[in-house]
Amino acid sequence: MAKVRITQIKSKIGQPENQKRMLAALGIKKMHQTVEHDDSPQIMGMVNKLKHLVKIEKL
C-alpha cells in the first residue's frame, strides 16, 4: 500500500476542537512534526479536513 508523509506547517491555535483532535489522531503533537501513514480513505479524509494546516507528500 502507498504511504503519505504528513507535516504540520501551521499552528492549531485558534482552530476548532475537532481539527485539534484530528491532528492528535494522526499522531501530530507539535509544529513541523512529520508522520507517515498508509494512503487509506480514512487518513485522506482527515487530511482533506486539515489541508490548510498540513503539507502532504506521496511516497
Backbone as a printed PyTorch tensor [residue, N CA C, xyz], in Angstrom:
tensor([[[  0.8440,  -1.1800,   0.0000],
         [  0.0000,   0.0000,   0.0000],
         [  0.8880,   1.2430,   0.0000]],

        [[  0.4580,   2.2660,  -0.6900],
         [  1.2150,   3.5170,  -0.7760],
         [  1.2190,   4.2240,   0.5780]],

        [[  2.2100,   5.0480,   0.7830],
         [  2.3510,   5.8000,   2.0300],
         [  2.2290,   7.2920,   1.7400]],

        [[  1.8450,   8.0510,   2.7540],
         [  1.8380,   9.5040,   2.6780],
         [  2.6000,  10.0470,   3.8780]],

        [[  3.3130,  11.1360,   3.6470],
         [  4.0410,  11.8230,   4.7100],
         [  3.2890,  13.1200,   4.9890]],

        [[  2.9000,  13.3080,   6.2420],
         [  2.0940,  14.4600,   6.6400],
         [  2.9130,  15.3070,   7.6060]],

        [[  3.0440,  16.6040,   7.3070],
         [  3.8080,  17.5280,   8.1390],
         [  2.9270,  18.7140,   8.5000]],

        [[  2.8880,  19.0570,   9.7870],
         [  2.1240,  20.2340,  10.2090],
         [  2.9240,  21.4820,   9.8780]],

        [[  2.3150,  22.4150,   9.1410],
         [  3.0230,  23.6260,   8.7390],
         [  2.3970,  24.8940,   9.3260]],

        [[  1.2000,  24.7890,   9.9020],
         [  0.5330,  25.9260,  10.5250],
         [  0.0740,  25.5350,  11.9180]],

        [[ -0.0270,  26.5160,  12.7980],
         [ -0.3980,  26.2700,  14.1860],
         [ -1.8640,  25.8620,  14.3050]],

        [[ -2.1330,  25.0450,  15.3170],
         [ -3.5130,  24.6410,  15.5880],
         [ -4.1960,  25.6000,  16.5480]],

        [[ -3.4810,  26.6260,  17.0290],
         [ -4.0680,  27.6180,  17.9270],
         [ -5.1630,  28.3720,  17.1790]],

        [[ -6.3210,  28.4550,  17.7930],
         [ -7.4390,  29.1730,  17.1960],
         [ -8.2860,  28.3210,  16.2630]],

        [[ -7.9030,  27.0580,  16.0730],
         [ -8.6750,  26.1640,  15.2090],
         [ -9.7630,  25.4790,  16.0330]],

        [[-10.8190,  24.9870,  15.3960],
         [-11.8770,  24.2760,  16.1300],
         [-11.3300,  23.0200,  16.8170]],

        [[-11.9970,  22.6390,  17.8920],
         [-11.5550,  21.4980,  18.6950],
         [-11.5000,  20.2000,  17.8880]],

        [[-12.4340,  20.0090,  16.9430],
         [-12.4160,  18.7700,  16.1560],
         [-11.1720,  18.6850,  15.2810]],

        [[-10.6540,  19.8140,  14.7950],
         [ -9.4300,  19.7900,  13.9970],
         [ -8.2220,  19.4920,  14.8680]],

        [[ -8.2070,  19.9900,  16.0840],
         [ -7.1220,  19.6840,  17.0150],
         [ -7.1070,  18.1870,  17.3260]],

        [[ -8.3050,  17.6100,  17.4900],
         [ -8.3910,  16.1670,  17.7690],
         [ -7.9620,  15.3340,  16.5760]],

        [[ -8.2410,  15.8010,  15.3580],
         [ -7.8010,  15.0740,  14.1660],
         [ -6.2840,  15.0770,  14.0450]],

        [[ -5.6470,  16.2020,  14.3640],
         [ -4.1860,  16.2520,  14.3630],
         [ -3.6230,  15.2530,  15.3670]],

        [[ -4.2210,  15.1930,  16.5470],
         [ -3.7630,  14.2410,  17.5690],
         [ -3.9800,  12.8070,  17.1030]],

        [[ -5.0930,  12.5470,  16.4280],
         [ -5.3750,  11.1940,  15.9300],
         [ -4.3780,  10.7780,  14.8520]],

        [[ -3.8700,  11.7450,  14.0980],
         [ -2.8500,  11.4530,  13.0940],
         [ -1.4770,  11.2460,  13.7350]],

        [[ -1.3370,  11.6330,  15.0080],
         [ -0.0650,  11.4660,  15.6990],
         [  0.8070,  12.6970,  15.6660]],

        [[  0.2310,  13.8300,  15.3030],
         [  0.9860,  15.0760,  15.2280],
         [  0.7680,  15.8410,  16.5240]],

        [[  1.8770,  16.1240,  17.2240],
         [  1.7870,  16.7970,  18.5160],
         [  2.3160,  18.2160,  18.5040]],

        [[  3.1940,  18.5520,  17.5670],
         [  3.7740,  19.8910,  17.5570],
         [  4.0870,  20.3230,  16.1300]],

        [[  4.4150,  21.5920,  15.9820],
         [  4.7000,  22.1720,  14.6720],
         [  5.8830,  21.4840,  13.9980]],

        [[  5.8140,  21.3550,  12.6980],
         [  6.8640,  20.8000,  11.8460],
         [  7.1730,  19.3350,  12.1460]],

        [[  6.2930,  18.6740,  12.8670],
         [  6.4460,  17.2400,  13.0960],
         [  5.9260,  16.5070,  11.8680]],

        [[  6.6120,  15.4280,  11.4930],
         [  6.2410,  14.6480,  10.3220],
         [  5.8760,  13.2350,  10.7510]],

        [[  4.7850,  12.7240,  10.1980],
         [  4.3690,  11.3450,  10.4370],
         [  4.0880,  10.6870,   9.0910]],

        [[  4.1990,   9.3640,   9.0460],
         [  3.8810,   8.6030,   7.8340],
         [  2.7260,   7.6620,   8.1230]],

        [[  1.7850,   7.6030,   7.1890],
         [  0.6220,   6.7280,   7.3000],
         [  0.3840,   6.0590,   5.9530]],

        [[ -0.3690,   4.9560,   5.9780],
         [ -0.8100,   4.3290,   4.7410],
         [ -1.8160,   5.2520,   4.0530]],

        [[ -1.8430,   5.2040,   2.7350],
         [ -2.7390,   6.0420,   1.9410],
         [ -4.1150,   5.3840,   1.8990]],

        [[ -4.8770,   5.5250,   3.0060],
         [ -6.2120,   4.9290,   3.0870],
         [ -7.2680,   6.0370,   2.9830]],

        [[ -8.4830,   5.6730,   2.6400],
         [ -9.5450,   6.6840,   2.5440],
         [ -9.7900,   7.4150,   3.8670]],

        [[ -9.6310,   6.7200,   4.9910],
         [ -9.8490,   7.3440,   6.2970],
         [ -8.7920,   8.4210,   6.5620]],

        [[ -7.5410,   8.1050,   6.3020],
         [ -6.4550,   9.0580,   6.5210],
         [ -6.6000,  10.2410,   5.5710]],

        [[ -6.9000,   9.9690,   4.3040],
         [ -7.0160,  11.0510,   3.3370],
         [ -8.2230,  11.9460,   3.6400]],

        [[ -9.2850,  11.3950,   4.2100],
         [-10.4290,  12.2100,   4.6250],
         [-10.0450,  13.1700,   5.7430]],

        [[ -9.2450,  12.6820,   6.7060],
         [ -8.7790,  13.5400,   7.7890],
         [ -7.8550,  14.6280,   7.2540]],

        [[ -6.9580,  14.2500,   6.3530],
         [ -6.0150,  15.2050,   5.7700],
         [ -6.7700,  16.2560,   4.9560]],

        [[ -7.8250,  15.8630,   4.2750],
         [ -8.6110,  16.8060,   3.4800],
         [ -9.2370,  17.8830,   4.3740]],

        [[ -9.6650,  17.5080,   5.5750],
         [-10.2310,  18.4740,   6.5190],
         [ -9.1580,  19.3950,   7.0900]],

        [[ -7.8890,  18.9530,   7.0650],
         [ -6.7920,  19.7130,   7.6590],
         [ -5.8430,  20.2880,   6.6150]],

        [[ -6.2700,  20.3720,   5.3640],
         [ -5.3510,  20.7490,   4.2840],
         [ -4.7600,  22.1420,   4.4530]],

        [[ -5.3940,  23.0170,   5.2390],
         [ -4.8610,  24.3510,   5.4880],
         [ -3.7990,  24.3530,   6.5960]],

        [[ -3.6440,  23.2260,   7.3150],
         [ -2.6820,  23.1410,   8.4150],
         [ -1.5030,  22.2310,   8.1110]],

        [[ -1.6360,  21.3490,   7.1280],
         [ -0.6100,  20.3310,   6.8920],
         [ -0.1230,  20.3400,   5.4410]],

        [[  1.0350,  19.7240,   5.2480],
         [  1.6050,  19.5060,   3.9100],
         [  1.6370,  18.0050,   3.6910]],

        [[  1.2250,  17.5440,   2.5200],
         [  1.1390,  16.1210,   2.2070],
         [  2.1110,  15.7800,   1.0970]],

        [[  2.8500,  14.6880,   1.2960],
         [  3.7480,  14.1840,   0.2580],
         [  3.4240,  12.7130,   0.0380]],

        [[  3.2200,  12.3300,  -1.1970],
         [  3.0170,  10.9120,  -1.5350],
         [  4.3800,  10.2190,  -1.6380]],

        [[  4.4880,   9.0460,  -1.0660],
         [  5.7490,   8.2950,  -1.1140],
         [  5.6150,   7.1060,  -2.0360]]])
